[in-house]
Amino acid sequence: MFFQTKITERLISVYKKDINIDYDAFEMDIFGETNIENLLIKDHHNDTIIYVKELRFLKTPFFELFDNKINPNKIDLVDLKIKVVKYLNETNKH
C-alpha cells in the first residue's frame, strides 16, 4: 500500500488541485513491473478526464520510487480514453 499511496501523492502534487484518482487493482513487483487496472481520473467537476482499463509500467527501477521518480522503460495502455476540457470562466486547464 505504501507505493500505491506514494504514486497517487506524486500525481496529485503534479496537478495540485481537485483531481480524484481511483483504481480497482494496483500490483507492483520488486523488479519494477507495475500494473494498474481500471484507472479513473476525474477533474474538479467530477468529469472523467482519463480512463485506462489497464496501465502497465515496465522496468521502473524500484529504488527510484524513494526519490519520487517514475521513469519506466515501457508503458502499455489498454482501452485508453482521454477527455480534454476547458470550462468557461476558469483559468486553470484540467
Buried (B, 14 or more C-beta within 10 A) or exposed (E): EEEBEEBBEBEBEEBEEEBEBEBEEBEBEEEBBBBBBBBBBBBBEEEBBBBBBBBBBBEBBBEEBEEEEBEBEEEEEEEEEEEEEEEEEEEEEB
